[in-house]
Amino acid sequence: MLPLTQFLKLAAGGAIVALTAANHIAPEMIQNLGPVGPNEPILTTVGSKQVIAFYVPGSGTCAIQAVVWDRNDADAASAARVRVSLNPGQTAHIDSAENKSLSLQCGAYAETLAVIDTEQQFASNLTKQTGRN
């Protein structure tokens, strides 16, 4: 059995290879915004970047791995990996140079990971706050 760190490195590397091949086959990548369970991929774009993200639950947290690369980079030479551990309810943001943002949120009890719409969330919070007055 592979140690967790080796498994995650292999998964991230395999994801880059698979998505690079898929990028040659189909110009538009399939999107999966979640919520997803452990080791299931979030597939999306942010600005001109492709993103694949997944998580592994551990000690009540979401250990997130995300790989980000330029959509026009056929060799994925621009790929960068981001790792972050979130408590349930916490959010991580991936920003692009085009002022686009992707927000990933760890679900309750670290059972899911999903892309959330922060603009809608902020508007909802403003509505709730003004409703209290």
C-alpha positions in Angstrom: 0.0 0.0 0.0 1.3 3.5 -0.9 1.8 6.1 1.8 -0.7 8.9 1.6 1.9 11.5 0.3 2.9 9.2 -2.6 -0.7 8.5 -3.4 -1.5 12.2 -3.6 1.5 12.9 -5.8 0.5 10.1 -8.1 -3.1 11.3 -8.2 -2.1 14.9 -9.0 0.4 13.8 -11.7 -2.2 11.4 -13.2 -4.8 14.2 -13.2 -2.5 16.5 -15.1 -1.8 13.8 -17.7 -5.4 12.9 -18.1 -6.6 16.5 -18.3 -3.9 17.4 -20.8 -5.0 14.5 -23.0 -8.7 15.5 -22.6 -7.7 19.1 -23.5 -6.5 17.8 -26.9 -9.7 15.8 -27.4 -12.3 18.4 -26.3 -11.7 22.1 -26.4 -14.1 22.6 -23.4 -13.4 20.6 -20.2 -16.3 19.0 -18.4 -17.2 20.8 -15.2 -17.9 19.2 -11.9 -18.5 21.8 -9.2 -19.5 19.4 -6.5 -20.2 18.7 -3.9 -17.9 15.8 -4.1 -16.8 13.1 -1.7 -13.2 12.2 -0.7 -10.8 11.6 -3.7 -13.5 12.7 -6.2 -12.5 15.6 -8.5 -13.7 19.1 -8.8 -13.2 20.1 -12.4 -13.6 23.8 -13.4 -11.9 26.9 -14.8 -11.0 30.2 -13.2 -10.2 32.9 -15.7 -7.8 31.4 -18.2 -6.8 28.6 -15.9 -8.0 25.0 -15.6 -8.4 23.6 -12.1 -8.7 20.1 -10.7 -9.1 19.7 -7.0 -9.9 16.9 -4.6 -9.6 16.3 -0.9 -8.8 13.6 1.6 -10.5 13.7 4.9 -8.3 13.4 8.0 -8.7 14.3 11.6 -12.0 16.1 10.8 -10.5 18.3 8.1 -10.4 18.5 4.3 -6.8 18.1 3.1 -7.2 19.7 -0.3 -5.0 19.3 -3.3 -5.5 21.5 -6.3 -3.6 21.6 -9.6 -3.9 24.8 -11.7 -2.6 25.4 -15.2 -3.1 27.6 -18.3 -5.8 26.3 -20.6 -3.6 27.1 -23.6 -0.6 25.2 -22.3 -0.8 21.9 -24.2 2.1 20.4 -22.2 0.8 21.6 -18.8 4.3 23.1 -18.2 2.6 26.0 -16.3 1.0 23.6 -13.8 1.2 24.5 -10.1 -0.1 22.5 -7.1 -1.7 24.0 -4.1 -2.2 22.2 -0.9 -4.3 23.4 2.0 -6.1 21.9 5.0 -9.5 23.3 5.9 -11.8 22.8 8.9 -15.5 22.1 8.1 -17.1 25.3 6.8 -13.8 27.0 5.9 -13.2 28.2 2.4 -10.0 28.5 0.3 -9.8 30.9 -2.7 -7.9 30.5 -5.9 -7.6 33.8 -7.8 -6.6 34.4 -11.4 -4.8 37.4 -12.9 -8.2 38.3 -14.6 -9.8 39.1 -11.2 -11.7 35.8 -11.3 -11.9 33.8 -8.1 -12.7 30.2 -7.3 -13.9 29.3 -3.8 -13.6 25.8 -2.4 -15.5 25.0 0.8 -15.0 22.0 3.1 -18.4 20.6 4.0 -19.9 19.6 7.4 -17.8 16.9 9.1 -15.3 17.1 6.2 -17.7 14.8 4.2 -17.7 17.0 1.0 -15.9 19.6 -1.0 -17.7 22.1 -3.3 -17.3 25.2 -5.3 -19.3 28.0 -3.8 -20.5 31.2 -5.3 -19.0 33.9 -3.0 -20.8 36.7 -4.7 -24.2 35.0 -4.0 -23.0 34.2 -0.4 -22.1 37.8 0.3 -25.4 39.1 -1.1 -27.2 36.6 1.0 -25.3 37.7 4.1 -26.1 41.3 3.4 -29.8 40.5 3.0 -29.8 38.7 6.3 -28.1 41.6 8.1 -30.4 44.2 6.7 -33.4 42.1 7.5 -32.5 42.2 11.2 -32.7 46.0 11.5 
